[in-house]
């Protein structure tokens, strides 16, 4: 593999990471405890198809350069064969790129399971609030919002959907209120734009 094939490999890896940054950052922010930066890369979401196409194109070029017929003269032979010029490295990068590209689809499984800590009888007797939220782009965003809301004492159920740009939360009004719930969501970096109580 020629040295400039490395350029295609590294570019494919970078575009794969960029295509999933909007989902990687909320997870990292959650575990680092700096949730306010979570939605900072949401602007990349509309570019995801372009970045993924670029990723596939770069990988195809790298594989083509790896398998194309070798030069018969010594003038174009790779003078310094290294691990970064090997098929093993290209295979590892390909697996990593596929994983990074699919990250938005499995990121929700990387969050710890959280449920309400409040033990009450009939939960349906408690009020719910529907909050419209801006900035969510994947299932990782949903989990990030739910994780933050479940930190509040008095939240009984939380169900967030990035597709609907909405979170529906059942809560005990004696332990928390809607304003605390909104503040918790906005600590993640997303913005609550509307609310309706049920």
C-alpha positions as CSV (number, residue, x, y, z in Angstrom):
1,X,0.0,0.0,0.0
2,X,1.5,3.3,-1.0
3,X,2.1,6.0,1.6
4,X,-0.6,8.3,0.2
5,X,-3.1,5.5,0.8
6,X,-2.7,6.4,4.5
7,X,-4.2,9.7,3.6
8,X,-7.4,8.0,2.4
9,X,-7.5,5.8,5.5
10,X,-7.1,8.7,8.0
11,X,-9.6,10.8,6.1
12,X,-12.1,8.0,6.2
13,X,-11.6,7.6,9.9
14,X,-12.0,11.4,10.5
15,X,-15.1,11.7,8.4
16,X,-16.6,8.6,10.3
17,X,-15.9,10.3,13.6
18,X,-17.3,13.6,12.4
19,X,-20.5,11.9,11.1
20,X,-21.2,10.6,14.6
21,X,-19.9,13.5,16.8
22,X,-23.4,14.7,17.5
23,X,-24.1,11.3,19.2
24,X,-20.6,10.7,20.7
25,X,-20.4,14.0,22.5
26,X,-23.6,13.6,24.6
27,X,-22.4,10.2,25.8
28,X,-18.9,11.5,26.7
29,X,-20.4,14.6,28.3
30,X,-22.7,12.4,30.4
31,X,-19.9,10.3,31.7
32,X,-17.6,13.3,32.2
33,X,-20.3,15.2,34.1
34,X,-20.2,18.2,31.7
35,X,-23.6,17.8,30.2
36,X,-23.9,21.4,29.0
37,X,-21.7,20.8,25.9
38,X,-23.8,17.9,24.7
39,X,-25.6,19.6,21.9
40,X,-22.6,21.6,20.6
41,X,-22.2,19.3,17.7
42,X,-25.8,19.0,16.7
43,X,-25.1,21.2,13.7
44,X,-23.3,18.2,12.1
45,X,-26.5,16.1,11.9
46,X,-27.7,17.6,8.6
47,X,-24.3,16.8,7.1
48,X,-24.3,13.2,8.3
49,X,-25.3,11.7,4.9
50,X,-22.5,13.7,3.1
51,X,-19.9,12.7,5.7
52,X,-21.0,9.0,5.5
53,X,-20.7,9.1,1.7
54,X,-17.3,10.6,2.0
55,X,-16.3,8.0,4.5
56,X,-17.4,5.2,2.2
57,X,-15.6,6.8,-0.7
58,X,-12.3,7.2,1.2
59,X,-12.4,3.6,2.4
60,X,-13.1,2.3,-1.1
61,X,-10.2,4.3,-2.5
62,X,-7.9,3.0,0.3
63,X,-9.0,-0.6,-0.4
64,X,-8.6,0.0,-4.2
65,X,-5.0,1.3,-3.7
66,X,-4.2,-1.7,-1.5
67,X,-5.4,-4.3,-4.0
68,X,-4.5,-2.6,-7.3
69,X,-1.8,-4.2,-9.4
70,X,1.7,-3.6,-8.0
71,X,4.3,-1.7,-9.8
72,X,6.9,-3.9,-11.5
73,X,9.9,-1.5,-11.2
74,X,11.6,-0.6,-8.0
75,X,11.1,3.2,-8.5
76,X,7.6,3.1,-7.1
77,X,7.9,0.4,-4.5
78,X,7.1,1.4,-0.9
79,X,10.5,2.0,0.6
80,X,9.3,1.9,4.2
81,X,6.7,-0.8,4.7
82,X,5.1,-0.4,8.1
83,X,2.1,-1.5,10.1
84,X,0.2,1.6,9.0
85,X,0.7,0.5,5.4
86,X,-0.6,-3.0,5.9
87,X,-3.8,-4.7,5.1
88,X,-4.3,-5.5,8.8
89,X,-4.3,-1.8,9.7
90,X,-6.7,-1.1,6.8
91,X,-9.0,-3.8,8.1
92,X,-8.9,-2.5,11.6
93,X,-9.7,1.0,10.4
94,X,-12.6,-0.4,8.3
95,X,-14.1,-2.1,11.4
96,X,-13.6,1.1,13.4
97,X,-15.2,3.2,10.7
98,X,-18.2,0.9,10.5
99,X,-18.6,1.0,14.3
100,X,-18.3,4.8,14.4
101,X,-20.8,5.2,11.5
102,X,-23.3,3.0,13.2
103,X,-22.8,4.7,16.6
104,X,-26.1,6.6,16.6
105,X,-28.0,3.4,16.3
106,X,-26.5,1.7,19.4
107,X,-25.4,4.6,21.6
108,X,-28.5,4.4,23.7
109,X,-27.3,1.0,25.0
110,X,-24.1,2.5,26.4
111,X,-26.0,4.6,29.0
112,X,-26.7,3.0,32.4
113,X,-30.2,1.8,33.0
114,X,-32.1,4.3,35.1
115,X,-35.5,4.2,36.4
116,X,-37.4,6.3,38.9
117,X,-36.3,5.9,42.5
118,X,-39.7,6.8,43.7
119,X,-41.9,3.9,44.8
120,X,-45.5,4.8,44.6
121,X,-48.7,2.9,44.0
122,X,-50.8,4.0,41.0
123,X,-48.5,6.2,38.9
124,X,-51.3,7.1,36.5
125,X,-52.8,9.4,39.2
126,X,-49.8,11.7,38.9
127,X,-49.6,14.5,36.3
128,X,-47.5,14.4,33.1
129,X,-45.9,17.2,31.1
130,X,-45.0,17.2,27.4
131,X,-41.9,19.2,26.6
132,X,-40.9,20.2,23.1
133,X,-37.1,20.1,22.9
134,X,-34.7,21.5,20.2
135,X,-31.3,20.1,19.4
136,X,-31.8,16.3,19.8
137,X,-30.5,14.3,16.8
138,X,-30.3,10.6,17.8
139,X,-31.2,8.0,20.4
140,X,-28.2,8.9,22.4
141,X,-29.7,12.4,22.9
142,X,-32.9,10.8,24.1
143,X,-31.0,8.8,26.7
144,X,-29.0,11.8,27.8
145,X,-32.2,13.8,28.5
146,X,-33.8,10.8,30.3
147,X,-30.7,10.3,32.4
148,X,-30.7,13.9,33.5
149,X,-34.4,14.0,34.3
150,X,-34.2,10.8,36.4
151,X,-31.7,12.5,38.6
152,X,-34.5,14.6,40.0
153,X,-36.4,13.4,43.1
154,X,-40.0,13.0,42.1
155,X,-39.7,12.0,38.5
156,X,-41.8,8.8,38.0
157,X,-41.4,8.2,34.3
158,X,-39.6,9.8,31.4
159,X,-39.9,9.0,27.7
160,X,-38.0,11.1,25.2
161,X,-38.1,10.9,21.4
162,X,-35.7,12.8,19.2
163,X,-37.9,12.1,16.2
164,X,-40.8,13.8,17.8
165,X,-38.5,16.4,19.5
166,X,-40.4,15.8,22.7
167,X,-40.1,14.4,26.2
168,X,-43.1,13.2,28.2
169,X,-42.5,13.1,31.9
170,X,-44.7,11.9,34.8
171,X,-43.8,13.5,38.1
172,X,-44.9,13.9,41.7
173,X,-45.7,17.6,42.1
174,X,-45.0,17.4,45.9
175,X,-41.3,16.5,45.1
176,X,-40.5,18.4,42.0
177,X,-42.1,20.8,39.5
178,X,-42.0,21.6,35.8
179,X,-39.5,24.3,36.1
180,X,-37.0,22.0,37.8
181,X,-37.6,19.4,35.0
182,X,-37.0,22.1,32.3
183,X,-33.8,23.2,34.1
184,X,-32.5,19.6,34.2
185,X,-33.2,19.2,30.5
186,X,-31.5,22.4,29.6
187,X,-28.4,21.4,31.6
188,X,-27.8,18.9,28.9
189,X,-27.4,21.6,26.3
190,X,-30.8,21.1,24.6
191,X,-33.5,23.7,24.7
192,X,-37.1,23.3,25.9
193,X,-39.2,25.4,23.5
194,X,-42.7,24.6,24.6
195,X,-44.6,22.7,27.3
196,X,-48.1,21.3,27.8
197,X,-49.5,19.8,31.0
198,X,-51.8,16.8,31.1
